[in-house]
Amino acid sequence: MEKRARVGSIIGLFVLLIVALSTAATPLGLGSNRGALSLSRVQGTSPQQVVVINLNVQIDQGSNGLMSRGIQTANAAHASAVIINMNTPGGLVADMLSMISAINSSSAPVYTFVGPDALAASAGSYIAMATKLIFMAPGSQIGPSTPIVQGGSALQQNHTEDALLSLMQGLAAANGRNVSAVTNMVVNDIAYPYNIALQLHVADRESDSLSQTLSMLNLSGASIITVSENAPEELVSILSNPIVDGILLLIGVIAIVLDFLHPTVLLSIAGAVLIALGIIGAEAIEGPTLNPAVIVPIIFFALAATLIVFELKTGHGIMLFAGVVVGAIGTLLLTYEVPYSPSPIGNLQYLEIGLIVVFGAFFALYARWVGKAIRKKPVTGPESLVGKVGTVISEVAPEGEISIDGIVWKARASRPDVGKLGKGEKATVTGISGLTLLVEPQQAKEKAQLSH
């Protein structure tokens, strides 16, 4: 039981480590408001209400839900304005497009505030461009805005870039901003610091704080409704990371296989939950309809699962490790042909893939150790005496008695040519016949071993 608990703890720590690494790859200050209530109110001195959406997360299905919920809250409250408090490195293009649609459905004007040292990067720059005014604080920046189709063909990359260039230009023109400057953000992967963005009229006004932004909009006394990611949206955001999804799928299969090696329902339940979370996460990335591009990683994960399960047959650890390596490749392929802004693959992601392989080697060695113990048949009772040496206490000619570890056993010569074994002689047990030990002189056993 202690060994099973130890393995479960290692699996849990590994999953937590990868999730922590995945959430660590965010800009300074990103996620600083995650501990806040998902919906809070601050009473002002005027009857006006303003909804502030804390978009301090990556652009994914979780933040997509946050934006939709924030706009719905504003519409229901008949808010005077919506302010997106933005600090995002970007993310999935599909969710970015949904968030722009939510902004367009708002009955109140929507503004963006990019705080001190914050980012309106990549997919975030399109969301900001869709709003009525963009306020930027010193140290902030907007862009770059070039989309990436990881692993896609040149044609896919060009089509995606052309479509998003047209979108960015349309958003800038609709809100009276510099179309040429935003074109550079998409085509040349340019990011503008706040002062250049204001100078080129990519952004509209300078503001040092959210309260100053409210003052500039004549909303200082308004009641503030703050909307942040809630727990389900945070979970979906975590699961929108393809590296996390791949690891959950792999660890889930490994946990179930290890449960077969030393049965405990807890590991099987944990494995099933991890696999379910990984599938949910893959859907969050790929969308509810099957993207043909996802067929290849599905094949890799199916092969990985087959290899890991086949470890039950071999018990040498090799199949499990091979399955982990194949699964690591499938994890990378989960990001392929899905439009991102920016690319989801960097040094941290390669580190995570490396950790998958390292922990895979550990689990393979563990499976080998457990499998070896299982293959070694447990021996109890008389069978455990085979190979042991005893002392003849009653002449064996051809039957007699010998003592092993203080216990007297009936004995018989194992072969006709063994002859007599006199009292006091040492005899080696070579087999069992009922409750009678088959023996031969110890010297004969030693000679047989030497001849080999």
C-alpha positions in Angstrom: 0.0 0.0 0.0 2.9 2.3 0.9 4.5 1.7 -2.6 1.2 2.4 -4.4 0.7 5.7 -2.4 4.3 6.7 -3.3 3.7 6.1 -7.0 0.4 8.0 -6.9 2.2 10.9 -5.2 4.9 11.0 -7.9 2.3 11.0 -10.6 0.4 13.8 -8.9 3.6 15.9 -8.4 4.6 15.4 -12.0 1.3 16.7 -13.3 1.4 19.7 -10.9 5.0 20.5 -12.0 4.0 20.6 -15.7 0.9 22.7 -15.0 3.1 25.1 -12.9 5.6 25.4 -15.7 2.9 26.0 -18.2 1.4 28.8 -16.2 4.8 30.3 -15.4 5.4 31.1 -19.1 3.4 34.4 -18.8 4.6 38.0 -18.8 5.3 39.8 -15.5 2.2 40.4 -13.6 0.0 38.1 -15.7 -2.5 36.3 -13.5 -1.9 38.6 -10.6 -5.6 39.0 -10.1 -6.5 35.3 -10.3 -7.1 35.2 -6.6 -9.8 37.9 -6.9 -13.5 37.1 -6.9 -14.8 36.2 -10.3 -17.5 38.9 -9.9 -17.2 41.8 -7.4 -18.9 45.2 -7.1 -17.6 48.6 -5.9 -20.3 51.1 -5.2 -19.8 54.6 -6.7 -21.5 57.9 -6.1 -23.5 58.0 -9.4 -26.2 55.6 -10.8 -23.9 54.7 -13.7 -22.3 51.2 -13.8 -19.1 50.1 -15.4 -18.0 46.5 -16.0 -14.3 45.9 -15.8 -13.1 42.7 -17.3 -9.7 41.5 -16.0 -8.2 40.0 -19.1 -4.9 39.1 -17.5 -4.8 35.6 -18.9 -3.9 34.0 -22.2 -6.4 34.0 -25.1 -8.1 30.6 -25.0 -11.5 29.0 -24.3 -11.4 30.0 -20.7 -10.8 33.7 -21.3 -13.3 33.4 -24.2 -15.9 32.4 -21.6 -14.7 35.3 -19.3 -15.3 37.8 -22.1 -18.7 36.5 -23.0 -19.7 36.5 -19.3 -18.4 40.0 -18.8 -20.3 41.4 -21.8 -23.5 39.6 -20.7 -23.1 41.1 -17.3 -22.8 44.5 -18.8 -25.8 44.1 -21.0 -27.9 42.8 -18.1 -26.9 45.7 -15.9 -27.4 48.3 -18.6 -23.8 49.4 -18.0 -22.6 52.7 -19.2 -19.3 51.2 -20.4 -17.1 48.1 -20.4 -13.4 48.4 -19.8 -11.1 45.5 -20.7 -8.2 45.6 -18.2 -5.7 43.9 -20.5 -2.4 42.1 -19.9 -2.2 39.1 -22.3 0.6 37.5 -24.4 -2.0 36.3 -26.9 -3.2 32.8 -27.7 -5.7 30.9 -29.9 -7.0 32.7 -32.9 -10.4 31.0 -32.9 -11.1 32.2 -29.3 -9.9 35.7 -30.2 -12.4 35.9 -33.0 -15.2 34.8 -30.6 -14.1 37.4 -28.1 -14.3 40.1 -30.8 -17.8 38.9 -31.6 -18.8 39.3 -28.0 -17.4 42.8 -27.9 -19.5 43.7 -31.0 -22.6 42.4 -29.2 -22.1 44.7 -26.2 -24.9 47.3 -25.8 -22.4 49.6 -24.0 -19.2 51.0 -25.5 -16.1 48.8 -24.9 -12.7 50.3 -24.1 -9.3 48.8 -23.5 -6.8 49.8 -20.7 -3.3 48.3 -21.0 -1.7 49.0 -17.6 1.9 49.8 -16.6 4.3 47.2 -18.1 1.3 45.2 -19.4 0.9 43.6 -22.9 -1.8 43.7 -25.6 0.3 41.2 -27.5 -0.6 39.0 -30.5 -4.2 37.9 -30.3 -4.7 40.5 -27.6 -3.9 43.3 -30.0 -6.8 42.4 -32.2 -9.2 42.4 -29.2 -7.9 45.8 -28.2 -8.2 47.1 -31.8 -11.9 46.0 -31.7 -12.7 48.4 -28.9 -13.8 52.1 -29.1 -10.7 53.5 -27.4 -7.3 52.1 -26.3 -5.7 53.6 -23.2 -2.0 52.7 -22.6 0.2 53.2 -19.5 3.9 53.8 -19.5 5.9 50.6 -20.0 3.0 48.9 -21.9 3.2 47.7 -25.5 0.8 46.5 -28.2 1.6 43.8 -30.8 3.3 42.0 -32.5 0.3 40.5 -34.4 1.6 38.0 -36.9 -0.4 34.7 -36.6 1.4 31.4 -36.6 0.1 28.1 -38.0 2.4 25.7 -36.2 3.5 22.9 -38.5 1.2 24.1 -41.3 2.0 24.6 -44.9 3.1 27.9 -46.4 -0.3 28.1 -48.0 -2.1 27.7 -44.7 0.2 30.3 -43.1 -0.4 32.8 -45.9 -4.1 32.3 -45.9 -4.3 32.8 -42.1 -2.0 35.9 -42.2 -4.0 37.5 -45.1 -7.3 36.9 -43.3 -6.1 38.4 -40.0 -4.4 41.3 -41.8 -7.7 42.1 -43.4 -9.4 41.8 -39.9 -6.8 44.1 -38.2 -7.1 46.7 -41.0 -10.9 46.7 -40.8 -10.9 47.0 -37.0 -8.4 49.9 -37.1 -10.3 51.8 -39.8 -13.6 51.3 -38.0 -12.2 52.9 -34.9 -10.2 55.7 -36.6 -6.7 54.3 -36.1 -3.6 54.2 -38.3 -4.2 51.4 -40.8 -0.6 51.5 -42.1 0.9 51.2 -38.6 -1.3 48.2 -37.7 -0.4 46.6 -41.0 3.2 46.5 -39.9 2.1 44.8 -36.7 0.7 41.9 -38.7 3.0 41.7 -41.8 6.3 42.6 -40.1 5.6 41.2 -36.6 6.1 44.7 -35.1 5.3 45.6 -31.4 4.9 49.2 -30.4 5.8 50.6 -27.0 3.1 52.8 -25.5 4.6 56.2 -26.6 5.2 55.0 -30.2 1.7 53.5 -30.3 0.2 56.8 -29.2 2.4 58.8 -31.6 1.3 56.6 -34.6 -2.3 56.5 -33.4 -2.3 52.8 -33.0 -3.6 53.6 -29.5 -5.7 56.6 -28.5 -4.8 58.0 -25.1 -2.2 57.7 -22.3 -3.5 56.7 -18.9 -1.5 55.7 -15.8 -4.2 53.7 -14.1 -7.6 52.3 -14.3 -9.0 55.1 -12.1 -7.5 57.7 -14.4 -9.1 55.9 -17.4 -12.5 56.1 -15.6 -11.9 59.8 -15.0 -11.0 60.5 -18.6 -14.3 58.8 -19.6 -16.2 60.9 -17.0 -17.1 57.7 -15.1 -15.2 58.4 -11.9 -18.3 58.0 -9.6 -19.7 55.0 -11.4 -20.3 51.7 -9.6 -17.7 49.2 -10.7 -18.5 45.6 -11.5 -15.3 43.6 -11.8 -15.3 40.3 -13.7 -12.4 37.9 -13.4 -11.9 34.3 -14.5 -13.9 31.9 -12.3 -12.7 28.4 -11.3 -14.2 26.6 -14.3 -12.8 29.1 -16.7 -9.4 28.8 -15.1 -9.5 25.0 -15.4 -10.4 25.3 -19.1 -7.5 27.8 -19.6 -5.1 25.3 -18.1 -6.5 22.5 -20.3 -6.2 24.7 -23.4 -2.4 24.1 -23.2 -1.6 21.3 -25.6 1.5 20.3 -23.6 -0.6 19.8 -20.5 -3.2 17.8 -22.5 -0.6 15.5 -23.9 0.9 14.9 -20.4 -2.6 14.2 -18.9 -3.3 11.6 -21.6 0.0 9.9 -21.1 0.0 9.9 -17.3 -3.6 8.7 -17.3 -2.7 5.6 -19.4 0.5 4.9 -17.3 -1.5 5.1 -14.1 -4.1 2.5 -15.3 -1.3 0.2 -16.5 0.6 0.5 -13.1 -2.7 -0.3 -11.4 -2.7 -3.7 -13.3 0.8 -4.3 -12.0 -0.3 -3.8 -8.4 -4.1 -3.5 -8.3 -5.6 -0.5 -6.5 -8.7 1.1 -7.8 -7.4 4.6 -6.9 -4.8 4.7 -9.7 -7.4 3.5 -12.2 -9.8 6.2 -11.1 -7.0 8.8 -11.2 -5.9 7.6 -14.7 -9.5 7.8 -16.0 -9.9 11.3 -14.7 -6.6 12.5 -16.3 -7.5 11.0 -19.6 -10.9 12.7 -19.5 -9.3 16.0 -18.7 -6.8 15.6 -21.6 -9.6 14.9 -24.0 -11.6 17.9 -22.8 -8.4 20.0 -23.2 -7.9 18.7 -26.8 -11.4 19.7 -27.6 -10.8 23.2 -26.1 -7.9 23.6 -28.6 -9.3 22.0 -31.7 -13.0 22.9 -31.2 -16.1 20.7 -31.1 -15.8 19.6 -34.8 -13.0 17.2 -35.7 -10.2 19.0 -37.4 -8.5 16.7 -39.9 -5.2 17.9 -38.6 -5.9 16.3 -35.2 -6.2 12.9 -36.7 -2.3 12.5 -36.8 -1.8 13.3 -33.1 -4.8 11.0 -32.3 -3.0 8.2 -34.1 0.2 8.9 -32.2 -1.6 8.8 -28.8 -3.4 5.6 -29.8 0.0 4.0 -30.7 1.5 5.4 -27.4 -1.4 3.9 -25.4 -1.0 0.5 -27.2 2.7 0.4 -26.4 2.2 1.3 -22.8 -0.6 -1.3 -22.3 1.7 -3.9 -24.1 4.1 -3.3 -21.2 1.8 -5.6 -19.2 2.8 -8.5 -21.5 6.6 -7.8 -21.6 7.3 -6.3 -18.2 10.7 -5.0 -19.3 9.9 -1.3 -19.2 10.9 -0.9 -22.9 7.4 -0.7 -24.3 6.3 1.8 -21.7 9.2 4.1 -22.4 8.7 3.8 -26.2 5.0 4.7 -25.6 6.0 7.8 -23.7 8.4 8.9 -26.5 5.6 8.4 -29.1 3.2 10.3 -26.9 5.6 13.2 -26.5 5.7 13.5 -30.3 1.9 13.4 -30.3 1.9 16.2 -27.7 3.9 18.4 -30.0 1.6 17.5 -32.9 -1.5 18.7 -30.9 -0.3 22.3 -31.7 0.0 21.7 -35.4 -2.2 23.4 -38.0 -4.0 25.3 -35.3 -3.7 29.1 -35.8 -2.1 30.9 -32.8 -0.8 34.3 -32.1 2.0 34.0 -31.0 3.5 30.5 -31.5 2.7 28.1 -28.6 6.0 26.3 -28.8 9.1 27.8 -27.2 12.0 26.8 -24.9 9.7 26.2 -22.0 7.6 23.8 -24.0 10.6 21.8 -25.1 11.7 21.6 -21.4 8.3 20.2 -20.6 8.6 17.6 -23.4 12.0 16.7 -22.0 10.5 16.2 -18.6 7.9 13.9 -20.1 10.7 11.7 -21.5 12.7 11.8 -18.2 9.6 10.8 -16.1 8.8 8.2 -18.7 12.2 6.6 -18.1 11.5 6.6 -14.4 8.1 4.9 -14.8 9.6 2.4 -17.2 12.2 1.4 -14.7 9.5 1.2 -12.0 7.4 -1.0 -14.3 10.4 -3.2 -15.0 11.0 -3.6 -11.2 7.4 -4.5 -10.5 7.1 -6.8 -13.5 10.2 -8.7 -12.4 8.7 -9.2 -9.0 5.5 -10.5 -10.6 7.2 -12.8 -13.0 9.1 -14.4 -10.1 6.7 -17.0 -8.8 6.1 -16.9 -5.0 7.2 -20.1 -3.4 5.8 -21.3 -0.1 5.5 -24.6 1.9 7.6 -27.6 0.7 8.3 -26.0 -2.7 10.4 -23.3 -0.9 12.8 -26.0 0.1 14.0 -26.9 -3.4 17.7 -26.0 -3.6 18.2 -25.9 0.2 20.8 -28.1 2.0 19.8 -30.3 5.0 21.4 -32.8 7.3 20.6 -36.6 7.2 19.3 -37.7 10.5 18.1 -41.1 9.4 20.0 -43.0 6.7 18.5 -42.4 3.2 18.6 -45.8 1.6 16.7 -45.0 -0.5 14.3 -43.4 2.0 15.0 -41.8 5.3 14.8 -38.4 7.0 16.6 -35.1 6.8 16.5 -32.0 8.9 16.3 -28.5 7.3 16.2 -25.4 9.5 15.3 -27.6 12.5 12.3 -29.3 10.8 12.4 -33.0 10.0 11.3 -34.1 6.6 10.8 -37.5 4.9 13.4 -37.9 2.2 14.1 -40.2 -0.7 17.1 -40.4 -3.1 16.3 -38.5 -6.3 17.9 -41.1 -8.5 18.8 -44.8 -8.3 22.5 -44.1 -8.7 22.6 -41.8 -5.7 23.2 -44.7 -3.3 23.0 -44.3 0.4 23.2 -41.1 2.3 24.5 -41.8 5.8 23.5 -40.0 9.0 25.2 -36.6 9.3 25.8 -36.2 5.6 24.7 -33.0 3.8 22.0 -33.5 1.2 20.6 -31.0 -1.3 16.9 -30.9 -2.1 16.3 -31.3 -5.8 12.5 -31.8 -5.9 9.3 -32.7 -4.2 7.1 -35.8 -4.5 4.0 -35.3 -2.4 5.4 -34.5 1.1 8.7 -36.4 0.4 11.8 -34.4 -0.5 13.9 -35.7 -3.3 17.6 -35.4 -2.3 21.1 -36.1 -3.5 24.5 -35.6 -1.8 25.6 -32.0 -1.6 28.8 -32.8 -3.5 26.9 -34.2 -6.4 24.9 -30.9 -6.7 28.1 -28.9 -6.6 29.8 -31.0 -9.3 26.7 -30.6 -11.6 26.9 -26.9 -11.2 30.7 -26.9 -12.0 30.2 -29.0 -15.1 27.8 -26.3 -16.4 
